[in-house]
Amino acid sequence: MATKQQPETLTDLLKTLERSTDLRSLARDCGLSVRELRRRLAIWRRAIAAEDADSSGTKGKTTRARKGEGKEDQVSLDYAPAGALAANPMPARGSQILEVFTDGASRGNPGPASIGIVFRQKGGPTLAVHSEFIGKTTNNMAEYQAVVTALEHCVRWQVDKVHLFMDSELIVRQLNGIYRVKSQDLRPLYQQVIFLSRKLKEFKVTHIKRALNHEADALANLALDARR
């Protein structure tokens, strides 16, 4: 009888977990469905592979025009691909509170959707950003997915003080316990946010106007534009 080869790398381990028939209990412990856990394992494996292929972690710069009331405002953003956010960007000096600005976009609602995230040291500069196409879904699900992805980064970085800012009043009120989450589609994502936020010492959620969330909005639209 042939013995199973043990995984030698983290990528091999993730592949083994994806094929495992024992994911149900692991998914339950993570607050995820088995399908969602498999999807995330695949995403993490691809991100690790991308980081290994580009160990330099080179950052790019993108400028996107946003139309305002009769004029255009140029938004310049430093960004990194998904696999390049592995290292904790928080500096040793200054505030240890990480301010996170998230946004989700869906063209069609449901339709092609994406997320944008900005990580900023409180009282300091922008440290990192994330822009990702997430497939076809609704605007509210994209908003939640942005929060989940942001918190996953924070937990992996071992950042324990996070202040989240969003322009979605619905999601903010749900996360603050003012509104109940009645949607069966949103509840699993809401539960993921709660699960991840419990790993933090401090977690605050604040509603802001869309104009103050323009960087995260531009990042979300950047991912959608790239799919054309």
C-alpha positions as a Markdown table, in Angstrom:
| # | Residue | x | y | z |
|---|---|---|---|---|
| 1 | Met | 0.0 | 0.0 | 0.0 |
| 2 | Ala | 1.5 | 3.3 | -1.1 |
| 3 | Thr | 2.0 | 5.9 | 1.7 |
| 4 | Lys | 0.8 | 9.4 | 1.2 |
| 5 | Gln | 3.6 | 12.0 | 0.6 |
| 6 | Gln | 3.8 | 14.6 | 3.3 |
| 7 | Pro | 3.4 | 18.3 | 2.2 |
| 8 | Glu | 6.8 | 19.9 | 2.1 |
| 9 | Thr | 5.7 | 23.5 | 1.6 |
| 10 | Leu | 2.8 | 25.7 | 2.7 |
| 11 | Thr | 1.4 | 25.6 | -0.8 |
| 12 | Asp | 1.5 | 21.8 | -0.7 |
| 13 | Leu | -0.3 | 21.9 | 2.7 |
| 14 | Leu | -3.0 | 24.1 | 1.3 |
| 15 | Lys | -3.5 | 21.8 | -1.7 |
| 16 | Thr | -3.9 | 18.9 | 0.7 |
| 17 | Leu | -6.4 | 20.8 | 2.8 |
| 18 | Glu | -8.4 | 21.7 | -0.3 |
| 19 | Arg | -8.7 | 18.0 | -1.2 |
| 20 | Ser | -9.4 | 16.9 | 2.3 |
| 21 | Thr | -12.8 | 15.3 | 3.1 |
| 22 | Asp | -12.4 | 16.5 | 6.7 |
| 23 | Leu | -13.1 | 20.2 | 6.1 |
| 24 | Arg | -16.5 | 20.3 | 7.7 |
| 25 | Ser | -15.3 | 20.6 | 11.3 |
| 26 | Leu | -12.5 | 23.0 | 10.3 |
| 27 | Ala | -15.0 | 25.2 | 8.4 |
| 28 | Arg | -17.3 | 25.2 | 11.4 |
| 29 | Asp | -14.5 | 26.3 | 13.7 |
| 30 | Cys | -13.7 | 29.1 | 11.3 |
| 31 | Gly | -17.4 | 30.2 | 10.9 |
| 32 | Leu | -17.4 | 29.4 | 7.2 |
| 33 | Ser | -19.2 | 27.0 | 4.9 |
| 34 | Val | -17.1 | 24.2 | 3.4 |
| 35 | Arg | -17.5 | 25.8 | 0.0 |
| 36 | Glu | -16.3 | 29.2 | 1.2 |
| 37 | Leu | -13.3 | 27.5 | 3.1 |
| 38 | Arg | -12.2 | 25.7 | -0.1 |
| 39 | Arg | -12.5 | 29.0 | -2.0 |
| 40 | Arg | -10.3 | 30.8 | 0.5 |
| 41 | Leu | -7.7 | 28.1 | 0.6 |
| 42 | Ala | -7.4 | 28.3 | -3.2 |
| 43 | Ile | -7.0 | 32.1 | -3.0 |
| 44 | Trp | -4.4 | 31.8 | -0.3 |
| 45 | Arg | -2.5 | 29.2 | -2.3 |
| 46 | Arg | -2.5 | 31.4 | -5.4 |
| 47 | Ala | -1.4 | 34.4 | -3.3 |
| 48 | Ile | 1.5 | 32.5 | -1.9 |
| 49 | Ala | 2.5 | 31.2 | -5.3 |
| 50 | Ala | 2.3 | 34.7 | -6.7 |
| 51 | Glu | 4.5 | 36.0 | -3.8 |
| 52 | Asp | 7.1 | 33.3 | -4.3 |
| 53 | Ala | 7.2 | 34.1 | -8.1 |
| 54 | Asp | 7.7 | 37.8 | -7.3 |
| 55 | Ser | 9.7 | 37.9 | -4.1 |
| 56 | Ser | 10.7 | 41.5 | -4.7 |
| 57 | Gly | 7.1 | 42.6 | -3.9 |
| 58 | Thr | 7.4 | 45.5 | -6.3 |
| 59 | Lys | 4.7 | 48.1 | -5.9 |
| 60 | Gly | 3.0 | 50.0 | -8.8 |
| 61 | Lys | 1.2 | 53.3 | -9.0 |
| 62 | Thr | -2.1 | 53.8 | -10.6 |
| 63 | Thr | -4.0 | 57.1 | -11.2 |
| 64 | Arg | -7.7 | 57.0 | -11.7 |
| 65 | Ala | -9.9 | 59.9 | -12.6 |
| 66 | Arg | -13.1 | 60.3 | -10.4 |
| 67 | Lys | -15.8 | 62.6 | -11.7 |
| 68 | Gly | -17.2 | 65.1 | -9.3 |
| 69 | Glu | -19.6 | 68.0 | -9.6 |
| 70 | Gly | -18.4 | 69.5 | -12.9 |
| 71 | Lys | -14.7 | 68.6 | -12.4 |
| 72 | Glu | -12.4 | 65.6 | -12.1 |
| 73 | Asp | -10.3 | 64.8 | -9.1 |
| 74 | Gln | -7.2 | 62.7 | -9.8 |
| 75 | Val | -6.6 | 60.0 | -7.1 |
| 76 | Ser | -3.1 | 58.7 | -7.0 |
| 77 | Leu | -2.7 | 55.3 | -5.3 |
| 78 | Asp | 0.3 | 53.1 | -4.4 |
| 79 | Tyr | -0.9 | 49.5 | -4.5 |
| 80 | Ala | 0.3 | 46.0 | -4.3 |
| 81 | Pro | -1.0 | 42.7 | -5.7 |
| 82 | Ala | -2.8 | 40.4 | -3.4 |
| 83 | Gly | 0.2 | 38.2 | -2.7 |
| 84 | Ala | 2.4 | 41.2 | -1.7 |
| 85 | Leu | 0.6 | 42.0 | 1.6 |
| 86 | Ala | 2.1 | 39.2 | 3.6 |
| 87 | Ala | 4.3 | 41.4 | 5.8 |
| 88 | Asn | 2.9 | 43.5 | 8.6 |
| 89 | Pro | 3.2 | 47.2 | 7.3 |
| 90 | Met | 2.7 | 48.8 | 10.8 |
| 91 | Pro | 5.8 | 50.8 | 11.8 |
| 92 | Ala | 7.3 | 50.3 | 15.2 |
| 93 | Arg | 6.9 | 54.0 | 16.1 |
| 94 | Gly | 3.7 | 56.0 | 16.3 |
| 95 | Ser | 0.1 | 54.9 | 16.9 |
| 96 | Gln | -0.5 | 51.1 | 16.9 |
| 97 | Ile | -4.1 | 51.6 | 15.8 |
| 98 | Leu | -4.6 | 50.6 | 12.2 |
| 99 | Glu | -7.3 | 52.6 | 10.4 |
| 100 | Val | -8.9 | 50.5 | 7.6 |
| 101 | Phe | -11.1 | 52.0 | 4.9 |
| 102 | Thr | -13.1 | 49.5 | 2.8 |
| 103 | Asp | -15.5 | 49.6 | -0.1 |
| 104 | Gly | -17.3 | 47.1 | -2.3 |
| 105 | Ala | -18.7 | 47.6 | -5.8 |
| 106 | Ser | -21.1 | 45.7 | -8.0 |
| 107 | Arg | -22.1 | 46.7 | -11.5 |
| 108 | Gly | -25.5 | 45.2 | -12.0 |
| 109 | Asn | -26.3 | 44.3 | -8.3 |
| 110 | Pro | -25.8 | 41.4 | -8.7 |
| 111 | Gly | -23.1 | 41.7 | -11.3 |
| 112 | Pro | -19.3 | 41.8 | -11.6 |
| 113 | Ala | -18.0 | 42.9 | -8.2 |
| 114 | Ser | -14.8 | 43.9 | -6.5 |
| 115 | Ile | -13.4 | 45.3 | -3.3 |
| 116 | Gly | -11.0 | 48.0 | -2.3 |
| 117 | Ile | -9.1 | 48.4 | 1.0 |
| 118 | Val | -6.8 | 51.1 | 2.4 |
| 119 | Phe | -4.7 | 50.4 | 5.5 |
| 120 | Arg | -3.5 | 53.6 | 7.2 |
| 121 | Gln | -1.7 | 54.2 | 10.5 |
| 122 | Lys | -3.7 | 56.4 | 12.7 |
| 123 | Gly | -2.2 | 59.9 | 12.5 |
| 124 | Gly | 0.2 | 58.6 | 9.9 |
| 125 | Pro | 0.5 | 57.6 | 6.2 |
| 126 | Thr | -1.2 | 55.0 | 4.1 |
| 127 | Leu | 0.7 | 51.8 | 4.6 |
| 128 | Ala | -0.8 | 49.4 | 2.1 |
| 129 | Val | -3.9 | 48.9 | -0.2 |
| 130 | His | -5.7 | 46.0 | -1.7 |
| 131 | Ser | -7.8 | 45.8 | -4.9 |
| 132 | Glu | -9.5 | 42.6 | -5.9 |
| 133 | Phe | -12.1 | 41.3 | -8.4 |
| 134 | Ile | -14.4 | 38.8 | -6.5 |
| 135 | Gly | -16.7 | 37.5 | -9.2 |
| 136 | Lys | -20.5 | 38.1 | -9.5 |
| 137 | Thr | -22.4 | 39.2 | -6.4 |
| 138 | Thr | -24.4 | 42.1 | -4.9 |
| 139 | Asn | -23.1 | 45.4 | -3.6 |
| 140 | Asn | -23.8 | 44.6 | 0.0 |
| 141 | Met | -22.0 | 41.2 | -0.2 |
| 142 | Ala | -19.1 | 43.0 | -1.8 |
| 143 | Glu | -19.1 | 45.5 | 1.1 |
| 144 | Tyr | -19.0 | 42.6 | 3.6 |
| 145 | Gln | -16.3 | 40.8 | 1.6 |
| 146 | Ala | -14.1 | 43.8 | 1.7 |
| 147 | Val | -14.3 | 43.9 | 5.5 |
| 148 | Val | -13.6 | 40.1 | 5.8 |
| 149 | Thr | -10.6 | 40.4 | 3.6 |
| 150 | Ala | -9.3 | 43.4 | 5.5 |
| 151 | Leu | -9.7 | 41.7 | 8.9 |
| 152 | Glu | -8.0 | 38.6 | 7.5 |
| 153 | His | -4.9 | 40.7 | 6.7 |
| 154 | Cys | -5.1 | 42.4 | 10.2 |
| 155 | Val | -5.2 | 39.0 | 12.0 |
| 156 | Arg | -2.4 | 37.6 | 9.9 |
| 157 | Trp | -0.3 | 40.7 | 10.7 |
| 158 | Gln | -1.1 | 40.3 | 14.4 |
| 159 | Val | -2.5 | 43.9 | 14.5 |
| 160 | Asp | -4.9 | 43.9 | 17.4 |
| 161 | Lys | -6.3 | 47.5 | 17.3 |
| 162 | Val | -8.4 | 48.2 | 14.2 |
| 163 | His | -10.7 | 51.1 | 13.4 |
| 164 | Leu | -12.8 | 50.4 | 10.4 |
| 165 | Phe | -14.4 | 53.1 | 8.2 |
| 166 | Met | -17.1 | 52.5 | 5.7 |
| 167 | Asp | -19.6 | 54.5 | 3.7 |
| 168 | Ser | -22.2 | 51.7 | 3.8 |
| 169 | Glu | -24.6 | 52.8 | 6.5 |
| 170 | Leu | -26.4 | 49.4 | 6.4 |
| 171 | Ile | -23.3 | 47.4 | 7.1 |
| 172 | Val | -22.0 | 49.8 | 9.7 |
| 173 | Arg | -25.3 | 49.6 | 11.6 |
| 174 | Gln | -25.4 | 45.8 | 11.4 |
| 175 | Leu | -21.8 | 45.5 | 12.7 |
| 176 | Asn | -22.6 | 47.8 | 15.5 |
| 177 | Gly | -25.7 | 45.8 | 16.5 |
| 178 | Ile | -28.2 | 48.5 | 15.6 |
| 179 | Tyr | -29.7 | 46.5 | 12.7 |
| 180 | Arg | -30.3 | 42.8 | 12.6 |
| 181 | Val | -28.8 | 40.8 | 9.7 |
| 182 | Lys | -32.0 | 39.4 | 8.1 |
| 183 | Ser | -30.5 | 38.4 | 4.7 |
| 184 | Gln | -29.5 | 34.8 | 4.5 |
| 185 | Asp | -26.8 | 35.7 | 1.9 |
| 186 | Leu | -25.2 | 38.3 | 4.2 |
| 187 | Arg | -25.4 | 36.4 | 7.5 |
| 188 | Pro | -22.4 | 34.0 | 6.7 |
| 189 | Leu | -20.2 | 37.1 | 5.9 |
| 190 | Tyr | -21.4 | 38.9 | 9.0 |
| 191 | Gln | -20.5 | 35.9 | 11.1 |
| 192 | Gln | -17.0 | 35.8 | 9.5 |
| 193 | Val | -16.5 | 39.5 | 10.5 |
| 194 | Ile | -17.6 | 38.8 | 14.1 |
| 195 | Phe | -15.3 | 35.7 | 14.2 |
| 196 | Leu | -12.3 | 37.7 | 13.0 |
| 197 | Ser | -13.0 | 40.8 | 15.1 |
| 198 | Arg | -13.0 | 38.7 | 18.3 |
| 199 | Lys | -9.3 | 38.1 | 17.7 |
| 200 | Leu | -8.7 | 41.8 | 18.1 |
| 201 | Lys | -8.3 | 43.7 | 21.4 |
| 202 | Glu | -10.0 | 46.8 | 19.9 |
| 203 | Phe | -12.4 | 47.0 | 17.0 |
| 204 | Lys | -14.5 | 50.0 | 16.1 |
| 205 | Val | -16.7 | 50.6 | 13.1 |
| 206 | Thr | -17.5 | 54.1 | 11.9 |
| 207 | His | -19.7 | 55.4 | 9.1 |
| 208 | Ile | -18.2 | 58.0 | 6.9 |
| 209 | Lys | -19.4 | 60.0 | 3.8 |
| 210 | Arg | -18.5 | 58.5 | 0.4 |
| 211 | Ala | -16.3 | 61.5 | -0.3 |
| 212 | Leu | -14.1 | 60.5 | 2.6 |
| 213 | Asn | -13.8 | 57.0 | 1.3 |
| 214 | His | -12.7 | 57.9 | -2.2 |
| 215 | Glu | -9.4 | 55.9 | -2.2 |
| 216 | Ala | -11.1 | 52.6 | -1.3 |
| 217 | Asp | -13.8 | 53.3 | -3.9 |
| 218 | Ala | -11.2 | 54.0 | -6.6 |
| 219 | Leu | -9.5 | 50.7 | -5.7 |
| 220 | Ala | -12.7 | 48.7 | -6.1 |
| 221 | Asn | -13.5 | 50.3 | -9.4 |
| 222 | Leu | -9.9 | 49.8 | -10.5 |
| 223 | Ala | -10.3 | 46.0 | -10.1 |
| 224 | Leu | -13.6 | 46.1 | -12.1 |
| 225 | Asp | -12.1 | 48.2 | -14.9 |
| 226 | Ala | -9.2 | 45.7 | -15.2 |
| 227 | Arg | -11.7 | 43.0 | -16.0 |
| 228 | Arg | -13.0 | 44.7 | -19.2 |
